[in-house]
Amino acid sequence: MDIRIRHHSRILQGEITLESSKSVSNRVLIIQALCRQPFRIENISRAEDTVVLQGLLHQGGNTYNCGAGGTTFRFLTALLAMKPGTQIITGTTGLQKRPIGELVRCLRGLGAKIEYLGNEGFPPLRVAEPNFSDAKNAIEIDASVSSQFVSALLMIAPELPGGLKLKLSNAIASEPYIEMTLQLMQHFGATFTREKGQIIIAPQKYKARDIQIEADWSGASYYYAAAALAEQADFQLNGLFENSFQGDSVIRELGKQFGVQTIFNSRGAQLVKKAEKELTTFEYDFLKHPDLAQTLAVLVAAKGVSGLFSGIESLKIKETDRVAAIKQELAKAGVYMSELPERFSRDKSKKFYMIEGSLRSGEIEVETYDDHRMALCFFPLALRQPVLIKSAEVVSKSYPNVWSDLEKLGFVIEYFN
């Protein structure tokens, strides 16, 4: 399904109840599977990744098909690696191209029996019953590869016979997601300590506590971009928590640079467009918040602001190579993203990308590369010019109702088979 999006007035008013956070939901589901007592989860995400994970946790049989869900695959691999029996864990062709080797290496060190059924270092996997007799409880992980690997290990740590001493080496990718995991574990009674780059978790039991899942700040980020591109904006996003588990809540601070103010109330947050400062360059290190990079890339392109981005290397191993994808789609629209030569970098440990140029007039056509964030990050452009989004159903992975939600703010959506 392709869609064309327009907005005739460029005035955003209305109210939307955002989808709940799939990142929080997926972690809570894994903890629930490890907890020996039941608890209630309110407002669980309807995103495809969460629906699939919830189904797999309650299925019979020993073959687990995670579809396209990288989080689902990684969290389930760790969970099943510590349980009796033999299971097969697989997914789509796209998921089978996403590396899993660093997580498997760490799990093997903890006693897991895992073998690759295809290419070394990639799904699918056969997971047999673990052998804890000669397992280590102190391991080191390259934290620059994926925060999901770290989170997967942390969540199973209380159930390991010797607990876990996890040393994080190299620059930590998406660190707020690790903090989210630890805060949620703490919510369910698990304790931890930190010392000299290590997270130490003793053997213990999770405690059942009911939880209400907050709205998705990653999903909210697209509305911040829309507010920044509107002539006027004053609308409500329900379900957001001011004190959030989610690192992407930093978008409320970034939004201020584009004139978007956040006013919290009992239902969530009100977004208001104020007079904005004249920006010529927007510079940000996305190492901790890589899921915001595509949205900000499109926003600076639409505003005619030069962007200087770093910390986006982890985007190359997501649903698609997001760096290549955003570069390709911006180039089609007349804006160019290029990696700066090392001699121009102020910090030699980072790669910098410059975004420059002016969007061409007329309709912009966007390929989505089977990646929900490619569809979502481009919709705010419809406040400036028509946007044709190909394979728009891909948003089901994280935000299935987004297109109907946009209509509540005055966007006009045309659907094509």
C-alpha positions in Angstrom: 0.0 0.0 0.0 1.3 3.4 -1.0 -0.1 6.7 0.4 0.1 10.3 -0.5 0.0 12.8 2.4 -0.8 16.5 2.2 -1.7 19.3 4.7 -3.5 22.3 3.3 -3.5 24.8 6.2 -0.2 24.1 7.8 -2.0 24.6 11.1 -1.8 21.7 13.6 -4.6 21.5 16.1 -6.2 18.4 17.7 -5.6 15.6 20.1 -3.9 12.2 19.6 -3.5 9.3 22.0 -0.1 7.9 21.1 0.8 4.2 20.8 2.4 2.9 24.0 6.1 2.2 24.0 7.1 -1.1 22.4 10.6 -0.8 23.9 9.1 -0.7 27.4 6.5 -3.3 26.6 9.0 -5.8 25.2 11.2 -5.6 28.2 8.3 -6.0 30.6 7.1 -9.1 28.7 10.5 -10.7 29.1 10.6 -9.9 32.8 7.1 -11.2 33.2 8.2 -14.5 31.6 11.1 -14.7 34.2 8.9 -13.7 37.2 7.4 -16.5 39.2 4.3 -14.6 40.1 1.8 -13.0 37.7 1.3 -9.3 37.4 -0.8 -7.0 35.2 0.5 -5.0 32.3 -1.8 -2.1 31.4 -1.7 -0.3 28.0 0.7 -2.8 26.4 1.9 -1.8 22.9 -0.1 -2.9 19.8 3.0 -2.7 17.7 3.8 -5.8 15.6 7.0 -6.5 17.4 5.2 -6.6 20.8 2.3 -8.7 19.4 4.7 -11.2 18.0 6.7 -11.4 21.2 3.7 -11.8 23.3 2.4 -14.6 21.1 5.8 -16.5 21.1 6.0 -16.3 24.9 2.7 -18.2 25.1 3.0 -20.6 22.2 3.6 -24.3 22.3 6.2 -26.1 20.2 9.9 -25.5 19.9 10.2 -23.2 16.8 10.0 -19.5 17.4 9.5 -17.3 14.3 10.3 -13.7 15.2 9.3 -12.3 11.9 11.3 -9.0 11.3 11.6 -8.2 15.0 15.3 -7.8 15.9 14.4 -6.9 19.5 12.1 -10.0 19.7 14.9 -12.2 18.4 17.6 -10.9 20.6 15.5 -10.9 23.8 14.1 -14.4 23.1 17.5 -15.8 22.3 18.8 -14.8 25.8 15.6 -16.0 27.5 15.5 -19.4 25.8 19.2 -20.0 26.2 18.8 -20.3 29.9 15.9 -22.8 29.8 15.6 -26.6 29.3 14.8 -28.2 26.0 15.9 -27.5 22.4 14.4 -24.6 20.4 14.8 -23.2 16.9 14.7 -19.3 16.7 14.3 -17.8 13.2 12.9 -14.9 11.4 12.5 -13.2 8.0 15.2 -13.0 5.3 15.9 -9.5 6.4 16.3 -10.4 10.1 18.7 -13.2 9.1 21.0 -10.5 7.8 21.3 -8.8 11.2 24.3 -9.9 13.3 23.8 -11.8 16.5 27.4 -13.1 17.0 28.3 -10.9 20.0 25.3 -11.9 22.0 25.8 -15.6 21.2 29.4 -15.4 22.2 28.4 -13.9 25.6 25.6 -16.4 26.2 27.9 -19.3 25.4 30.3 -17.9 28.1 27.4 -18.1 30.6 26.7 -21.7 29.8 24.4 -21.5 26.8 24.5 -24.2 24.0 23.8 -22.4 20.8 24.7 -23.3 17.2 24.2 -21.4 13.9 21.9 -23.0 11.4 23.0 -20.8 8.6 25.8 -18.2 8.3 28.1 -17.9 11.2 27.2 -14.9 13.4 23.6 -14.6 12.0 20.2 -16.1 12.6 18.6 -18.7 12.6 19.8 -20.5 15.8 19.4 -23.8 17.5 19.4 -23.3 21.3 19.9 -26.5 23.5 19.7 -26.9 27.2 22.4 -24.9 29.0 25.3 -26.3 31.0 25.9 -24.1 34.0 28.5 -26.4 35.6 31.5 -24.7 33.9 29.9 -21.4 33.1 31.5 -18.0 33.9 29.6 -15.2 35.6 32.0 -12.5 34.5 31.9 -11.6 30.8 32.8 -8.6 28.6 30.7 -7.3 25.8 31.4 -4.8 23.0 28.7 -2.3 23.9 29.1 -0.4 20.7 27.4 -3.1 18.6 23.9 -3.1 20.1 22.3 -2.0 23.4 19.7 -4.8 22.8 22.5 -7.3 23.4 23.3 -5.7 26.7 19.7 -5.5 27.7 19.1 -9.1 26.8 21.9 -10.2 29.1 20.9 -7.9 32.0 17.3 -9.1 32.1 18.2 -12.8 32.5 21.0 -12.0 34.9 19.0 -12.4 38.2 18.1 -15.9 37.1 21.6 -17.0 36.4 23.1 -19.4 39.1 26.0 -17.1 39.7 24.4 -13.8 38.7 26.4 -11.6 36.2 29.3 -9.3 36.2 29.0 -7.5 32.8 31.9 -5.3 31.6 30.9 -2.9 28.9 33.8 -2.1 26.5 34.0 0.6 23.7 31.6 3.4 23.2 28.1 2.4 24.5 25.5 2.6 21.7 22.0 3.8 22.7 22.9 3.9 26.4 19.5 5.2 27.5 18.0 1.9 26.4 20.3 0.1 28.8 19.2 2.6 31.5 15.6 1.8 30.6 16.2 -1.9 31.1 17.9 -1.3 34.5 15.1 1.0 35.7 12.5 -1.6 34.7 14.4 -4.4 36.4 14.5 -2.2 39.5 10.7 -1.6 39.3 10.3 -5.4 39.5 12.6 -5.7 42.6 16.0 -6.5 41.0 19.0 -4.8 42.4 22.3 -4.0 40.8 25.6 -2.2 41.4 28.0 -0.4 39.1 31.8 -0.2 39.5 34.7 0.4 37.0 32.6 0.0 33.9 30.8 -3.1 35.1 27.2 -3.8 36.0 27.0 -6.4 38.7 23.7 -8.3 39.3 23.5 -11.0 42.1 21.2 -14.0 41.8 17.8 -13.0 42.9 14.1 -13.2 42.1 11.9 -10.6 40.3 9.0 -9.4 42.3 5.5 -9.1 40.7 4.3 -5.5 40.4 1.6 -4.1 38.1 2.8 -1.6 35.6 1.2 0.9 33.1 3.2 1.3 29.9 3.8 4.9 28.9 3.4 6.3 25.4 6.2 6.0 22.9 8.6 9.0 22.9 10.1 7.7 19.6 6.7 8.0 18.1 6.2 11.4 19.6 9.4 12.6 17.9 7.7 12.7 14.5 5.1 15.1 15.8 7.8 17.4 17.2 9.2 17.5 13.7 5.7 18.2 12.3 5.2 21.0 14.8 8.5 22.5 13.8 7.5 22.6 10.2 4.0 24.0 10.8 3.0 27.6 10.6 1.0 27.2 13.8 0.9 24.3 16.2 -1.0 23.7 19.4 -2.0 20.1 19.9 -2.2 17.4 22.6 -0.2 14.1 22.7 -1.8 11.8 25.3 0.1 9.2 27.2 3.6 10.8 27.5 5.2 10.8 31.0 7.3 13.8 32.0 9.5 11.4 34.1 10.1 8.8 31.4 12.0 5.5 31.2 12.7 6.4 27.6 15.9 8.2 26.4 14.1 9.5 23.3 12.2 11.9 25.6 15.2 14.1 24.9 13.3 15.2 21.8 11.5 17.8 24.0 14.8 19.5 24.5 15.9 19.3 20.9 12.5 20.6 19.8 13.1 23.9 21.6 15.8 24.7 19.1 13.1 24.6 16.4 10.6 26.6 18.4 8.5 23.7 19.8 7.6 23.9 23.5 6.3 21.1 25.7 3.7 21.7 28.4 2.9 18.6 30.5 -0.6 18.0 31.9 -2.6 15.1 33.4 -3.2 13.5 30.0 0.3 13.8 28.5 1.9 16.7 26.7 0.8 19.8 24.8 3.0 20.8 21.9 3.0 24.5 21.1 4.9 26.2 18.3 6.6 29.4 19.5 8.8 31.9 17.7 12.0 30.1 16.9 15.6 31.3 16.7 17.3 31.4 13.3 19.4 28.3 13.0 22.1 27.9 10.4 23.6 24.7 11.7 22.2 21.9 13.8 24.8 19.7 15.4 24.2 16.6 17.5 25.8 13.4 18.6 23.2 10.7 18.3 25.2 7.9 20.0 22.7 7.7 22.9 19.6 8.4 20.8 20.1 7.0 17.3 16.4 6.4 16.6 16.0 10.2 16.4 18.6 10.7 13.7 16.4 10.0 10.7 13.7 12.4 12.0 16.2 15.2 12.6 17.9 14.6 9.2 14.6 15.2 7.4 13.7 18.1 9.7 17.0 20.0 9.0 16.6 19.3 5.3 13.1 20.8 5.3 14.2 23.8 7.3 17.2 24.5 5.0 19.6 24.1 8.0 22.9 22.4 7.7 23.2 19.3 9.8 26.3 17.9 11.4 25.5 14.4 12.8 27.7 11.9 14.6 27.0 8.8 16.6 24.9 7.1 13.9 27.1 4.1 13.0 24.7 1.7 14.8 22.0 2.7 12.3 23.8 0.6 9.6 22.7 -2.7 11.2 19.0 -1.9 11.8 16.0 -3.1 9.7 18.0 -1.6 6.8 21.2 0.4 6.6 19.5 3.5 7.7 22.4 5.8 7.0 22.4 4.6 3.3 18.6 4.8 3.1 18.3 8.3 4.5 21.2 9.5 2.3 19.5 8.0 -0.8 16.0 9.4 -0.1 17.3 12.9 0.8 19.4 13.0 -2.4 16.3 12.2 -4.5 14.8 15.3 -2.9 17.8 17.5 -3.5 19.6 17.4 -0.1 22.9 15.7 0.3 24.4 13.8 3.2 28.1 13.0 3.1 30.7 11.6 5.5 33.3 14.1 6.3 37.0 13.1 5.7 38.8 12.4 9.0 41.0 15.5 8.6 37.9 17.7 9.1 36.7 15.9 12.2 37.3 17.6 15.5 37.0 14.3 17.3 39.0 11.6 15.5 37.1 8.9 17.4 33.8 9.8 15.7 32.5 9.8 12.1 30.7 13.0 11.1 28.1 13.4 8.5 27.1 16.7 6.9 23.6 17.4 5.6 23.3 20.3 3.1 21.1 21.5 0.3 17.5 22.7 -0.3 14.6 20.4 -0.9 13.3 20.5 -4.4 9.7 21.7 -5.0 6.9 19.4 -5.9 5.9 16.0 -4.6 8.6 13.9 -2.8 8.5 10.2 -3.3 10.0 8.0 -0.5 11.0 4.4 -0.5 10.8 2.8 2.9 13.2 -0.2 2.6 10.9 -2.4 4.8 11.8 0.0 7.6 9.0 1.6 9.7 11.2 4.6 10.7 11.8 5.6 7.0 8.0 5.9 6.5 7.5 7.8 9.8 10.3 10.3 9.6 9.2 11.7 6.2 5.5 12.4 7.0 6.2 15.8 8.5 7.4 17.0 5.1 3.7 17.0 4.0 3.4 20.3 5.9 5.6 21.8 3.1 4.8 19.7 0.0 3.0 16.4 -0.9 4.8 13.2 0.1 4.2 9.9 -1.5 5.3 7.1 0.8 5.8 3.6 -0.7 4.8 0.5 1.2 3.4 2.6 4.0 2.0 -0.5 5.8 5.5 -1.0 7.2 4.6 1.3 10.1 2.7 -1.7 11.7 6.1 -2.7 13.2 5.9 0.2 15.8 2.9 2.5 15.1 0.1 0.8 13.2 -2.5 3.6 13.6 -0.3 6.5 12.6 -2.0 7.4 9.3 -5.5 7.6 10.9 -4.0 9.6 13.8 -2.5 12.1 11.3 -6.0 12.8 10.0 -7.0 14.1 13.4 -4.4 16.9 12.9 -5.7 17.8 9.5 -3.4 15.8 7.3 -5.1 14.4 4.1 -4.2 10.8 3.3 -4.8 9.1 -0.1 -4.4 5.3 -0.2 -3.3 3.4 -3.3 -3.0 -0.4 -3.7 
